[in-house]
Amino acid sequence: MSIASFDFIQFDEQTHRYYNTNTGQYVPSVTSVISKLYKFDKAYQLKRKAKKLNITPEELEKQWDTKRDNAADKGKTFHKYMEDRLNNKPLLTENYIAESYLTTYKDDVSLQCEMVVGNHLIAGTFDNLSLRGDKYILKDWKTNETFTVESEYNLEKPFAYLDNSKFTIYALQLSLYRYLLDIPIHRMEVVHFTNTHYKVYTLPYMEREVWQIIKKLEHDNRATYSSVTGIDPAILRS
């Protein structure tokens, strides 16, 4: 089975936005859509945690910003390493944890790295698509400090029945990539890498939640288009 081309979706690295050249419209990213499903009261948490640490909220915010930037740099460097390694490009250094993973899964055949996928509603970039035997495996690399498989907090409606854990968030993320790819994915895996080891998590395909998200995006898209043109876009697709 051939993998569809998504050349009509352009990604701007500076603004981190996706542009659909077929429609002439920007579309939201998978991560931005999912981020709306959970809330983080930053001001409240800064005030509460700063008090415990006996520092000001401003000082704590600077610490958080530094930690966020360092984590982003670490993630970007690691993703570039995996992309170059799987595409057989020269490497300046060796990441022993990554190499340990790649050795264990040496029979997986990498087909695509950092591939942009999308449609008229949503777009994103997944880390890797491989063949394991004759079956497609959709993979994602994570380098964040912690990986939670459960949480005492829940997502916002309509998914308030789901917990706000990294496991759930990444399952939604990869499920949307799987929907956009539209090929028979056998397995979705997220691999969490730390400085000392890695762990592979198998994620469930959240088909019902994906269709709820797409239905909401369709509604929002139709409302926006109609308000600007006075035309229901469903007529144009009929």
N, C-alpha and C positions, 0 to 999 in steps of 0.2 A: 504493500500500500504506500502510495506517495504522500509526502507531507506537503500541505498547501503552502503557497507563497503568501507572505504578508507584506510585500513590498509597498503596499499602499498605506501602511502605517509607519510614520516617521517619528523617531524619538529624539527630542532635544535634551541633551545631557545637562546643559546649563540651567534650563528651567524645569527639567524633569517632567516634561509634558509630552503627550502623544498626540500626533496630528494625523487625521485620516484624509489623505489626498483625494479620495473618491468623493467624499462629502464636503470637503473644504472646512471641516470642523475639528476642533480639539475634542478629544474624548478623555474621560477620567481614567486614571490608572487603577489597576486591580487593588494595589495597596491603599490608595486613597479612599476607594469605596469601602473597603473592609474597615479602615480606621474610623469610619463614621458609626460603626457598630459598637464601639466601646468608648467610654468617657474617662477622662483623667482630669480631675480638678487640680490643676497645677498650683494655683495660688493657695488653695487649702492645704495641699500636701507639703508645699514649701514651708508654710507657716508652722504646720504641725511637727514636721521632722526637724526643722531648724531649731525649734524650741528644745527638743530632746538633745540635740547636739550642742546646744548653748552657743549657737552662731546666728547671724542674721539671715533672713530669707534670701537676701541679695548674695551673700557669700555662698550659700548652699546652691543657688541657681547657677553661679559661676562654676561650681564643682560639677554640677549636672551637665552643663554645656560642654565642659572639657571632656567629661566621660563620654558624652554622646559623640563628640567629634573624633575622639580616639577610636571609639568602637566603629564609627563609619569608615575611618581610614583603614582599620584592620580588616573590615569586611570587604572593602574595595580591593585591597591588596590580595587577599585570599582568593576572591573571585577571579581576579586577573591571573593568578597563578594557576588555578584549575583550568581556566579557559585556554591558556597557553599550553599547559601540559597535555590536555586532551586533544589539542590541535597540533601537537608535535612541534611546537615552537621552542626556540632556545630559552633556557631559564638561567637567570643570574644566580639564584640561590635554590636551595632545596628545602621544602617543607616536609619534615619527617612524618608528621601526623597525616598529612594529605597523602604522602607516598604509601603509608601503611594501609590507608583505606583503598587506594588504587591497586595495590598489590592483592588485597583480599578479593576485590571485585575486578580482577584483571580480565575476566572473560566477558565482561560487559563491553559492548561496542558502542562508543559514543557517536551519535548521529548529529546532534546540534548542541551548541553551547551559546548561552546568552542570546536566545532567540526571541525576537519581538513578535508578539501575536496580538490580534485585535479584530474588532469589527466596527460597526457604526455606533456602538454603545460604550465600549470599554476596551482597554488595551493593557498590555503588561509585558514583562520580560522574564522568562523562566530560565533557570540555570543550566539544566541539561536534560536531554532526551537520549536514552540509550536503548540498545537491544540486548536483552538477556535471553539467549537462545533465539527464539523467533517472536518474543514478546516485548512490547514497548514498556519502558520504565521511565517515569517522569521523576526527575530528581531536583532537589533544592539544597543549597549549602547554607548553613547558618553558623555564625561565629559569635553570637551574642553571649554574654557572660553566663546567663542561666537559661535553662529550657524547662518550662513548667508543663506538666501533663494534666494538671488540674488546678482549679482556682476557686476561692470562696466567693468570687464575684462573677456576675453573669453579664452577657452581652446585652445590648439594648434591643428593644422590640424591633422586628418581629422574632428575634432569635434569643429572647430572654430565657429560653429553656437550655441554652448552651452556656457553658462556663467560659470565662475570659482567660483561658490558658493559652500558652504559645502553641500547644498541640492543636487546639481548636482553630486558632487564627491561621496557622499554616495549612491546616486541612482545607479551610475555606479558600485560601489563596491558591493552592495547587488545584483544587477542584475547578476554579474559574479558568485556570490555564488549560486544564484538560477539556473543559467545555469549548474553549476557543480553538484548540487544536483539532478537535473533532476527529480523533482517530481512536482505535480501541486500546486504551491504556490498560495494561495488565496490573500495574502497581504504581503507587505514588510513595516516594520516600523522601524524607527530609533527614539530612545528615548534619548532626550538631558537632562541630569541631571546637575543641578547647586547646590549650597549650600542651596538654599531656595525652589526650586521647580523643576518640570520636565515638559517636553512637548513632546507629541508624534507627529511625522511627518509621513504621509503615502507617500511612495516613488513610482514613476512609474517604471514599468519594461521596461528597455531600450534595447529591444530585438535587434533592428537594430544595435545599437552601440556595443552590445556584439558580434554579429556575425562579425562585422568589426574588432574588437580586436582579436577574435579567428582566423580569416582569416590571419591577419598580423602575429600572432604567428606561425601559420602553415607554412607560407612562410619562416619565419626566422628559424624555426626548420628544415625545409627541406633543406634550404641552408647550415646550419651548419652541418647537418648530411652528406650531399652529399660531402661537402668539405673535411670532415675527412675520409669517407669510400669510396667515389666514387659511392655510391648506393643511389638511390632515395628512401626515407623511404615509399613513397606511394606504392611502389612495395611490401614491406613487409606487408602492411596492406590490400593488395588486396586479 
